[in-house]
Amino acid sequence: MEFAELIKTAKVNDVLLMSPGLPPVKGTLCVTSHHLLLSSQAGGNREQGQMELWLLIRNVDAVEKSVQNLSWYQSPWTNGSLQETRLANTSSTITLKCKDLKILHLEIPGMEECLNVASSIEALSSVESVMMTYPFFYRPQSMKLENGWQLYPLEKYYQQILASDTGTWRLSSVNEDFAVCPSYPPVVMVPTAVDDGALRKSASFRQGRRFPVLSYYHKKNGTVMLRSSQPLTGPNRKRCREDELLLGAMLERGGRGFILDTRSAQAAKQSHVMGGGTEHRAAYPRWKRLHRPLERGRPLQESFTRLVEACLDTSNSMDRWLAKLEASKWLSHVKEALSAACLAAQCLDRERACVLVHGYEGTDATLLVTALAQVILDPECRTLAGFQGLIEREWIQAGHPFSVRCARSAFSHARLKQEAPVFLLFLDCIWQLGRQFPFSLEFNEGLLLTLFEHSYASPYGTFLCNNERERKLCDVKEKTHALWPWLNRKGDKYRNPLYARNPLVIWPSVEPQSVLLWQGLFLRWIRPPHYLDEAWAEIQKIARSQVHTERSSDAAQEPIPAQTKSGAEAQSLAI
């Protein structure tokens, strides 16, 4: 396929760009294979040739067309032929609703050009081939392809656990060729007492072959958090001795564990009919099951859509706004996710018990809980580098299907397939933690917003594909750049100036009054953001000034090094 075949009109003059909160700009619109470009024209309100729009077409979620000021023109030489009738003096508008929730209006002279541009954008934004997306063409001069993909290797994290462990755990390459589990990374951490043959049999007993593996080692007391998918017990309550052995080996002698099921008890019971199920109490006697139902899939996507619709309706009265906010149920999803993560953290830290987290496939709500629990428990995960490593480990390499979950955002008119903003829900929960503990996270809201944008549309390959197997087949790590080096170059931009390392567990309040709307995301393009940006810039300036003052003070208080007699005398004379 050639991109030129999808572009019906590549350039249009006198296009008016309008966006809420910004002055309109007239310029020349260009449609390229991956971007929409609009450059202001001479005589406009900006300098000649200044770029006003550089939009990644993959970021477009929906295209809407409208035509105003219609008038029909009939050529005197057509003898009234309907085919020769033309539209004249038309003013056509394309509305682009983006995955990052931005809305742009392009007023294009002429209906034909408008329809061609709209058709081109729709075709380019829905190209299905991963290897035709922009990350495979993006080549910034200041970066090398190989840089960034090994910043947070899974093996390094596991080696740190092994250094703290007493030989209970080992690294297994059983999935080196992705034959055991297509959505797991090549290397996983499992109990030393269980061989790779038992892992293969346990995998055949779990949905998607996602057998239980270590997710987090709690250094404080040696307890661990595991993740997997549901067991395939079915209506006849089948058993797998290797799976029972695997879970038993994860508990110390006399120890106990909790299975945190992200489904309701009723949903778990119904899954038996479909071939799924739960761990039977008789087969796993030292494990107690807890249910914390979390929505996923279509209900979560619809909740996201309703919330965005409510936020965009600026004509709401207070009562109507509150009613729409409640009807969206988004804040309820945030509350339930935080509650489930707190329960997992409580089991590890206070009950000194191991935890296995799973729901259905183990690629959505499961990862949401395990990642959140680690931020609550581990101060390292609250640093800028540690948080990036957590996302790499618990979301990307753990097999969250970003390509299908983030294929559409809140505006798409297409029929929902597998879209669900699970990763956005995670980022919202992290924002809630940052708001309740403003000194405990090294990164700021800007990092969360950037991660949200790049998970839906990005020039980098970090969030491409659905798992490591697909990334290897597409040569993502060989042919695209990683996001992390670019983020780290802008470290000060994403650093919290109020940060002070907190070694304690941070227990968030999950009361309804404590869970607030993330205005920085959902109202980002509705209200002018520059006032808040100016306030944060001033805070950063004050923080840097304070650090500089403290360093100067410390330097002044350093003891004078020992000197020879003549040197000391020289100094006393100088004083």
C-alpha positions as CSV (number, residue, x, y, z in Angstrom):
1,M,0.0,0.0,0.0
2,E,1.2,3.5,-0.9
3,F,0.2,6.4,1.3
4,A,-0.2,8.6,-1.8
5,E,-3.2,6.4,-2.7
6,L,-5.0,7.5,0.5
7,I,-4.4,11.2,0.1
8,K,-7.0,12.7,-2.3
9,T,-6.0,16.3,-1.7
10,A,-2.6,17.1,-0.3
11,K,-2.7,20.9,0.0
12,V,-5.4,23.5,0.5
13,N,-5.0,27.3,0.9
14,D,-7.0,29.7,3.1
15,V,-7.9,27.1,5.7
16,L,-9.1,28.6,9.0
17,L,-8.0,26.7,12.2
18,M,-10.1,27.1,15.3
19,S,-9.7,25.5,18.7
20,P,-11.4,26.3,22.0
21,G,-9.4,28.8,24.0
22,L,-7.1,29.9,21.1
23,P,-7.5,32.6,18.5
24,P,-8.3,31.5,15.0
25,V,-5.5,31.1,12.5
26,K,-5.6,31.1,8.7
27,G,-3.0,29.3,6.7
28,T,-2.1,26.5,4.3
29,L,-3.1,23.0,5.2
30,C,-0.9,20.1,4.1
31,V,-1.9,16.4,4.4
32,T,1.1,14.1,4.6
33,S,1.3,10.3,5.2
34,H,1.4,10.8,9.0
35,H,0.7,14.4,9.8
36,L,-1.6,17.3,9.3
37,L,0.4,20.6,8.9
38,L,-1.0,24.1,8.9
39,S,1.3,27.0,8.4
40,S,0.1,30.6,8.9
41,Q,0.1,32.9,5.9
42,A,1.7,36.3,5.4
43,G,-0.5,39.0,6.7
44,G,-2.0,36.8,9.3
45,N,-1.7,37.3,13.1
46,R,1.5,35.3,13.2
47,E,4.9,35.5,11.5
48,Q,5.0,34.3,7.9
49,G,5.5,30.6,7.6
50,Q,5.2,29.8,11.3
51,M,3.7,26.4,12.0
52,E,0.4,26.5,13.8
53,L,-0.5,22.9,13.7
54,W,1.5,19.7,13.6
55,L,-0.9,16.9,14.3
56,L,-0.1,13.2,14.2
57,I,-2.9,11.8,12.1
58,R,-2.9,8.6,14.3
59,N,-4.2,10.9,17.0
60,V,-7.5,11.6,15.2
61,D,-10.3,9.6,16.8
62,A,-13.3,11.0,14.8
63,V,-13.8,13.2,11.7
64,E,-17.1,15.1,11.4
65,K,-18.1,17.2,8.4
66,S,-20.5,20.1,8.0
67,V,-21.3,22.4,5.1
68,Q,-22.7,25.9,5.3
69,N,-23.7,28.7,2.9
70,L,-24.8,26.4,0.1
71,S,-25.7,27.9,-3.3
72,W,-26.2,26.0,-6.5
73,Y,-24.5,27.0,-9.8
74,Q,-26.0,25.9,-13.1
75,S,-23.9,26.2,-16.2
76,P,-25.8,27.8,-19.2
77,W,-24.3,25.1,-21.5
78,T,-25.6,22.0,-19.6
79,N,-29.2,22.1,-20.8
80,G,-30.3,21.6,-17.2
81,S,-28.3,18.4,-16.8
82,L,-28.2,17.5,-13.1
83,Q,-24.7,16.0,-13.4
84,E,-23.4,19.5,-14.4
85,T,-24.8,21.3,-11.4
86,R,-22.1,22.5,-9.0
87,L,-21.9,23.9,-5.5
88,A,-20.6,27.4,-5.3
89,N,-19.6,29.7,-2.4
90,T,-19.6,26.9,0.1
91,S,-18.0,27.1,3.6
92,S,-17.2,23.6,4.8
93,T,-15.9,22.7,8.2
94,I,-14.1,19.5,9.4
95,T,-14.1,18.9,13.1
96,L,-11.3,16.7,14.3
97,K,-11.8,15.0,17.6
98,C,-8.5,13.7,18.9
99,K,-7.6,10.8,21.1
100,D,-6.0,13.2,23.6
101,L,-9.4,14.8,23.9
102,K,-8.4,17.9,21.9
103,I,-11.0,19.2,19.4
104,L,-10.0,21.2,16.3
105,H,-12.1,22.9,13.6
106,L,-10.8,23.4,10.1
107,E,-12.9,25.7,7.9
108,I,-12.0,24.7,4.3
109,P,-13.2,26.7,1.2
110,G,-15.0,24.4,-1.2
111,M,-17.0,21.3,-0.5
112,E,-14.9,19.0,-2.7
113,E,-11.6,19.9,-1.0
114,C,-13.3,19.5,2.4
115,L,-14.6,16.0,1.6
116,N,-11.3,15.0,0.1
117,V,-9.3,16.1,3.1
118,A,-11.8,14.4,5.5
119,S,-11.7,11.2,3.5
120,S,-7.8,11.3,3.5
121,I,-7.7,11.8,7.3
122,E,-10.1,9.0,7.9
123,A,-8.2,6.6,5.7
124,L,-4.7,7.5,7.1
125,S,-5.9,7.4,10.7
126,S,-7.2,3.9,10.4
127,V,-4.3,2.2,8.7
128,E,-4.2,-1.3,10.3
129,S,-0.6,-2.3,9.6
130,V,1.5,-1.6,12.7
131,M,4.7,-1.4,10.5
132,M,3.1,1.4,8.5
133,T,2.6,3.6,11.6
134,Y,4.8,6.7,12.2
135,P,7.2,5.2,14.8
136,F,8.7,3.1,12.0
137,F,9.5,6.3,10.0
138,Y,10.5,8.6,12.8
139,R,14.2,9.3,12.9
140,P,15.2,12.1,15.2
141,Q,18.8,13.2,14.6
142,S,19.8,13.3,18.3
143,M,18.8,9.7,19.1
144,K,20.1,6.3,18.1
145,L,17.7,3.4,17.6
146,E,19.3,1.0,20.0
147,N,19.3,3.6,22.9
148,G,16.4,3.3,25.4
149,W,15.2,-0.2,24.9
150,Q,17.5,-1.6,27.6
151,L,17.0,1.2,30.2
152,Y,14.7,-1.0,32.3
153,P,15.5,-4.6,31.5
154,L,13.3,-7.2,33.2
155,E,16.3,-9.3,34.1
156,K,17.9,-6.5,36.1
157,Y,14.8,-6.1,38.2
158,Y,14.6,-9.8,38.8
159,Q,18.4,-9.9,39.7
160,Q,17.7,-7.3,42.4
161,I,15.0,-9.6,43.9
162,L,17.4,-12.6,43.7
163,A,20.0,-10.6,45.7
164,S,17.5,-10.1,48.5
165,D,16.1,-13.6,48.4
166,T,17.4,-16.8,50.1
167,G,17.1,-19.1,47.1
168,T,13.3,-19.4,46.9
169,W,13.0,-17.9,43.4
170,R,14.7,-18.4,40.1
171,L,14.7,-16.9,36.6
172,S,13.1,-19.2,34.0
173,S,13.5,-18.9,30.2
174,V,10.7,-21.4,29.6
175,N,8.9,-18.8,27.4
176,E,12.0,-17.8,25.5
177,D,10.4,-18.5,22.1
178,F,6.9,-17.4,23.3
179,A,5.6,-21.0,22.8
180,V,4.4,-21.5,26.4
181,C,2.5,-18.1,26.7
182,P,2.3,-15.7,23.8
183,S,1.6,-12.7,26.0
184,Y,4.3,-13.2,28.6
185,P,7.9,-11.9,28.2
186,P,10.7,-14.4,27.4
187,V,11.9,-14.4,31.1
188,V,9.7,-14.9,34.1
189,M,10.4,-15.4,37.8
190,V,9.0,-18.6,39.4
191,P,9.7,-20.7,42.5
192,T,13.0,-22.7,42.5
193,A,11.1,-25.8,43.6
194,V,9.1,-26.0,40.3
195,D,10.7,-27.1,37.1
196,D,9.9,-25.8,33.6
197,G,7.9,-28.9,32.8
198,A,5.4,-28.1,35.6
199,L,5.2,-24.6,34.3
200,R,4.1,-25.8,30.9
201,K,1.4,-27.9,32.4
202,S,0.2,-25.1,34.6
203,A,0.1,-22.8,31.6
204,S,-2.3,-25.3,29.8
205,F,-4.6,-24.9,32.9
206,R,-4.8,-21.1,32.7
207,Q,-6.7,-18.9,30.2
208,G,-4.3,-17.6,27.6
209,R,-1.7,-19.8,29.2
210,R,-0.8,-17.1,31.7
211,F,0.4,-19.3,34.6
212,P,1.2,-17.7,38.0
213,V,4.4,-15.6,38.0
214,L,6.1,-13.2,40.4
215,S,5.1,-9.6,40.0
216,Y,6.5,-7.9,43.2
217,Y,8.8,-8.9,46.0
218,H,8.1,-7.0,49.3
219,K,11.5,-6.6,50.8
220,K,10.1,-5.6,54.2
221,N,8.9,-9.1,55.1
222,G,9.7,-11.3,52.1
223,T,6.1,-11.7,50.9
224,V,5.3,-11.7,47.2
225,M,2.6,-10.6,44.8
226,L,1.8,-12.9,41.9
227,R,-0.4,-12.5,38.8
228,S,-2.0,-14.9,36.4
229,S,-5.2,-15.5,34.5
230,Q,-8.2,-17.5,35.7
231,P,-7.9,-21.3,36.0
232,L,-9.8,-23.4,33.4
233,T,-11.7,-25.6,35.9
234,G,-14.9,-25.6,33.9
235,P,-18.3,-27.0,35.0
236,N,-16.6,-30.3,36.1
237,R,-14.1,-28.5,38.3
238,K,-11.0,-29.9,36.7
239,R,-7.8,-29.9,38.6
240,C,-4.1,-29.5,37.6
241,R,-1.6,-30.9,40.1
242,E,1.2,-28.9,38.6
243,D,-0.7,-25.7,39.1
244,E,-1.5,-26.6,42.7
245,L,2.2,-27.4,43.2
246,L,3.2,-24.1,41.7
247,L,1.0,-22.1,44.0
248,G,1.9,-24.2,47.0
249,A,5.6,-23.6,46.4
250,M,5.1,-19.8,46.5
251,L,4.1,-20.0,50.2
252,E,6.5,-20.6,53.0
253,R,6.0,-23.5,55.3
254,G,3.0,-22.7,57.3
255,G,2.3,-19.6,55.3
256,R,-0.9,-18.5,53.8
257,G,-2.0,-16.5,50.8
258,F,-4.9,-14.6,49.3
259,I,-6.3,-14.9,45.8
260,L,-7.6,-11.4,44.9
261,D,-10.2,-12.0,42.1
262,T,-11.1,-8.9,40.1
263,R,-14.5,-10.4,39.3
264,S,-17.6,-10.5,41.4
265,A,-18.4,-13.8,43.1
266,Q,-21.4,-14.2,40.8
267,A,-19.3,-13.5,37.6
268,A,-16.6,-16.0,38.8
269,K,-19.3,-18.6,39.4
270,Q,-20.8,-18.0,35.9
271,S,-17.4,-18.4,34.3
272,H,-17.4,-22.1,35.2
273,V,-20.1,-22.6,32.5
274,M,-17.8,-21.0,29.9
275,G,-14.8,-23.2,30.8
276,G,-13.2,-20.8,33.2
277,G,-13.6,-20.7,37.0
278,T,-11.8,-20.3,40.3
279,E,-9.3,-22.1,42.4
280,H,-11.2,-24.8,44.3
281,R,-10.7,-24.5,48.1
282,A,-9.9,-28.2,48.5
283,A,-7.2,-28.1,45.9
284,Y,-5.6,-24.9,47.2
285,P,-6.2,-25.2,51.0
286,R,-3.8,-22.5,52.1
287,W,-5.2,-19.8,49.7
288,K,-8.3,-17.7,50.6
289,R,-10.2,-16.1,47.8
290,L,-11.3,-12.4,48.0
291,H,-13.5,-10.7,45.4
292,R,-13.0,-7.1,44.4
293,P,-14.9,-6.6,41.1
294,L,-13.5,-4.1,38.6
295,E,-15.1,-3.2,35.4
296,R,-13.3,-3.7,32.1
297,G,-14.0,-3.7,28.4
298,R,-17.2,-2.0,27.1
299,P,-18.6,-0.7,30.5
300,L,-15.3,1.0,31.2
301,Q,-15.1,2.5,27.7
302,E,-18.7,3.7,27.8
303,S,-18.0,5.3,31.2
304,F,-15.0,7.2,29.7
305,T,-17.1,8.4,26.8
306,R,-20.0,9.6,29.1
307,L,-17.5,11.5,31.3
308,V,-15.9,13.3,28.3
309,E,-19.3,14.2,26.9
310,A,-20.3,15.7,30.3
311,C,-17.1,17.7,30.5
312,L,-17.5,19.1,27.0
313,D,-21.1,20.3,27.7
314,T,-20.3,23.8,29.1
315,S,-24.1,24.7,29.2
316,N,-24.7,22.4,32.2
317,S,-26.2,23.7,35.3
318,M,-24.6,22.6,38.6
319,D,-27.3,20.0,39.2
320,R,-27.1,18.6,35.7
321,W,-23.3,18.5,35.8
322,L,-23.2,16.6,39.0
323,A,-25.9,14.2,37.7
324,K,-23.9,13.5,34.5
325,L,-20.7,13.1,36.5
326,E,-22.3,10.5,38.7
327,A,-24.0,8.8,35.7
328,S,-20.6,8.3,34.0
329,K,-19.4,6.2,37.0
330,W,-15.8,7.1,36.2
331,L,-15.0,8.2,39.7
332,S,-16.5,5.0,41.0
333,H,-14.1,3.0,38.8
334,V,-11.2,5.1,40.2
335,K,-12.4,4.4,43.8
336,E,-12.8,0.7,43.2
337,A,-9.4,0.4,41.6
338,L,-7.7,2.1,44.5
339,S,-9.6,0.0,47.0
340,A,-8.5,-3.2,45.3
341,A,-4.9,-2.1,45.2
342,C,-5.0,-1.1,48.9
343,L,-6.4,-4.5,49.7
344,A,-3.5,-6.2,47.9
345,A,-1.0,-3.9,49.6
346,Q,-2.6,-4.6,53.0
347,C,-2.3,-8.3,52.6
348,L,1.4,-8.0,51.8
349,D,2.4,-5.4,54.3
350,R,0.1,-5.9,57.3
351,E,-1.1,-9.5,57.0
352,R,2.3,-10.7,55.9
353,A,0.6,-12.9,53.3
354,C,1.3,-13.6,49.7
355,V,-1.2,-12.4,47.1
356,L,-2.2,-13.8,43.7
357,V,-4.2,-11.4,41.6
358,H,-6.2,-12.5,38.6
359,G,-9.6,-11.9,36.8
360,Y,-10.3,-13.3,33.4
361,E,-7.3,-13.0,31.0
362,G,-5.1,-11.3,33.5
363,T,-4.1,-8.5,31.1
364,D,-6.3,-5.6,32.3
365,A,-7.7,-5.3,35.8
366,T,-5.0,-7.7,37.1
367,L,-2.2,-5.4,35.9
368,L,-4.0,-2.3,37.2
369,V,-4.1,-3.8,40.7
370,T,-0.5,-5.1,40.8
371,A,1.0,-1.9,39.4
372,L,-1.0,0.4,41.8
373,A,-0.2,-1.8,44.8
374,Q,3.5,-1.4,44.0
375,V,3.3,2.4,43.9
376,I,1.5,2.3,47.3
377,L,4.1,0.0,48.8
378,D,7.5,0.7,47.2
379,P,9.1,4.2,47.4
380,E,11.3,3.2,44.4
381,C,8.2,3.0,42.2
382,R,7.5,6.6,43.1
383,T,10.7,7.9,41.5
384,L,10.8,9.1,37.9
385,A,13.0,6.2,36.8
386,G,11.2,3.7,39.0
387,F,7.8,4.6,37.7
388,Q,9.0,4.2,34.1
389,G,10.4,0.8,35.0
390,L,7.1,-0.1,36.6
391,I,5.2,0.7,33.4
392,E,7.7,-1.2,31.3
393,R,7.5,-4.2,33.6
394,E,3.9,-4.4,34.7
395,W,2.1,-3.1,31.6
396,I,4.2,-3.3,28.5
397,Q,6.2,-6.5,29.0
398,A,3.4,-8.1,31.1
399,G,1.2,-8.2,28.1
400,H,-1.4,-5.4,28.3
401,P,-2.8,-5.2,24.8
402,F,-2.2,-1.5,24.1
403,S,-2.9,-1.8,20.3
404,V,-6.5,-3.0,20.8
405,R,-7.3,-1.2,24.1
406,C,-6.1,2.2,22.8
407,A,-7.3,1.9,19.2
408,R,-10.1,4.4,19.9
409,S,-10.6,7.1,22.5
410,A,-13.8,8.8,23.7
411,F,-15.1,10.2,20.4
412,S,-15.0,7.4,17.9
413,H,-18.2,6.6,16.0
414,A,-16.9,3.1,15.1
415,R,-18.5,0.1,16.8
416,L,-16.6,-0.8,19.9
417,K,-14.5,-3.9,19.7
418,Q,-11.9,-4.4,22.4
419,E,-11.2,-0.8,23.4
420,A,-11.0,0.0,27.1
421,P,-9.1,2.9,28.9
422,V,-7.6,0.6,31.5
423,F,-4.2,2.3,31.4
424,L,-5.8,5.7,31.6
425,L,-7.7,4.5,34.7
426,F,-4.3,3.6,36.2
427,L,-2.9,7.0,35.4
428,D,-5.9,8.6,37.0
429,C,-5.4,6.6,40.2
430,I,-1.7,7.7,40.2
431,W,-2.9,11.3,39.9
432,Q,-5.2,10.7,42.9
433,L,-2.1,9.4,44.9
434,G,-0.1,12.5,43.9
435,R,-2.9,14.8,45.0
436,Q,-3.2,13.1,48.4
437,F,0.6,12.8,48.9
438,P,2.0,15.8,47.1
439,F,5.6,15.3,48.4
440,S,5.9,11.5,47.8
441,L,6.0,11.2,44.0
442,E,9.1,12.5,42.2
443,F,7.1,13.0,38.9
444,N,4.3,15.5,38.3
445,E,1.0,15.6,36.5
446,G,2.7,16.5,33.2
447,L,4.3,13.0,33.0
448,L,0.9,11.4,33.5
449,L,-0.6,13.5,30.7
450,T,2.3,12.7,28.4
451,L,2.0,9.0,29.0
452,F,-1.7,9.2,28.3
453,E,-1.1,10.9,25.0
454,H,1.6,8.5,23.9
455,S,-0.3,5.4,24.8
456,Y,-2.9,6.4,22.2
457,A,-0.7,8.0,19.5
458,S,3.0,8.4,19.6
459,P,6.1,8.8,17.3
460,Y,7.8,6.2,19.6
461,G,7.4,2.5,19.6
462,T,7.1,1.8,23.3
463,F,3.3,1.4,23.3
464,L,3.0,-0.4,20.0
465,C,1.5,-3.9,19.7
466,N,-0.2,-6.1,22.3
467,N,2.7,-8.1,23.8
468,E,6.4,-8.8,23.5
469,R,5.8,-11.6,20.9
470,E,4.2,-9.1,18.5
471,R,6.9,-6.6,19.1
472,K,9.5,-9.1,18.2
473,L,7.7,-10.2,15.0
474,C,7.4,-6.5,14.0
475,D,11.0,-5.7,14.9
476,V,9.8,-2.8,17.1
477,K,13.0,-2.6,19.1
478,E,15.2,-2.7,16.0
479,K,13.2,-0.2,13.9
480,T,11.6,2.3,16.3
481,H,12.8,4.6,19.1
482,A,11.8,4.1,22.7
483,L,9.9,6.8,24.6
484,W,12.0,6.7,27.8
485,P,15.2,8.5,26.6
486,W,13.1,11.4,25.2
487,L,11.2,11.7,28.5
488,N,14.4,11.6,30.5
489,R,15.9,14.4,28.4
490,K,13.0,16.6,29.7
491,G,13.5,15.4,33.3
492,D,13.0,18.8,34.9
493,K,9.8,19.3,33.0
494,Y,8.3,16.2,34.5
495,R,9.9,16.4,38.0
496,N,7.9,17.3,41.1
497,P,9.6,20.3,42.7
498,L,8.1,19.4,46.1
499,Y,9.4,15.8,46.1
500,A,11.0,14.4,49.2
501,R,11.6,10.7,49.3
502,N,9.1,9.0,51.6
503,P,10.2,5.4,52.7
504,L,6.8,4.6,54.2
505,V,3.8,2.9,52.6
506,I,1.3,5.6,51.4
507,W,-2.2,4.6,52.2
508,P,-4.7,6.7,50.1
509,S,-8.1,7.6,51.3
510,V,-10.7,5.9,49.1
511,E,-13.7,7.6,50.6
512,P,-16.0,9.1,47.9
513,Q,-15.2,12.6,49.2
514,S,-11.5,12.0,48.6
515,V,-11.7,10.9,44.9
516,L,-11.8,14.0,42.6
517,L,-12.2,14.6,38.9
518,W,-8.8,14.8,37.2
519,Q,-9.3,18.3,35.8
520,G,-5.8,18.5,34.3
521,L,-6.9,15.8,31.8
522,F,-10.6,15.9,31.4
523,L,-10.9,19.8,31.4
524,R,-7.5,20.3,29.8
525,W,-8.7,21.7,26.5
526,I,-11.8,23.4,27.8
527,R,-10.3,25.9,30.1
528,P,-7.1,28.0,29.4
529,P,-4.2,26.1,31.0
530,H,-1.7,28.9,31.0
531,Y,-2.6,30.2,34.4
532,L,-1.9,26.8,36.0
533,D,1.3,26.4,33.9
534,E,2.5,29.8,35.2
535,A,1.8,28.8,38.8
536,W,3.7,25.6,38.4
537,A,6.6,27.4,36.7
538,E,6.8,29.8,39.7
539,I,6.7,26.9,42.1
540,Q,9.6,25.2,40.3
541,K,11.5,28.5,40.3
542,I,11.1,28.8,44.0
543,A,12.1,25.2,44.6
544,R,15.2,25.5,42.5
545,S,16.1,28.8,44.3
546,Q,15.6,27.0,47.7
547,V,17.9,24.1,46.6
548,H,20.5,26.5,45.5
549,T,20.4,28.4,48.8
550,E,20.7,25.2,50.8
551,R,23.7,24.0,48.8
552,S,25.4,27.4,49.2
553,S,24.7,27.3,52.9
554,D,26.1,23.7,53.2
555,A,29.2,24.7,51.3
556,A,29.7,27.7,53.6
557,Q,29.5,25.5,56.7
558,E,32.0,22.9,55.5
559,P,35.1,22.8,57.8
560,I,38.3,24.3,56.6
561,P,40.7,21.6,55.6
562,A,43.9,21.1,57.5
563,Q,46.7,23.3,56.3
564,T,50.4,23.8,56.9
565,K,51.5,26.3,59.5
566,S,52.5,28.8,56.8
567,G,49.2,28.3,55.0
568,A,47.2,28.9,58.2
569,E,49.1,32.0,58.9
570,A,48.5,33.3,55.4
571,Q,44.8,32.7,55.8
572,S,44.7,34.6,59.1
573,L,46.5,37.5,57.6
574,A,44.0,37.6,54.8
575,I,41.2,37.6,57.2
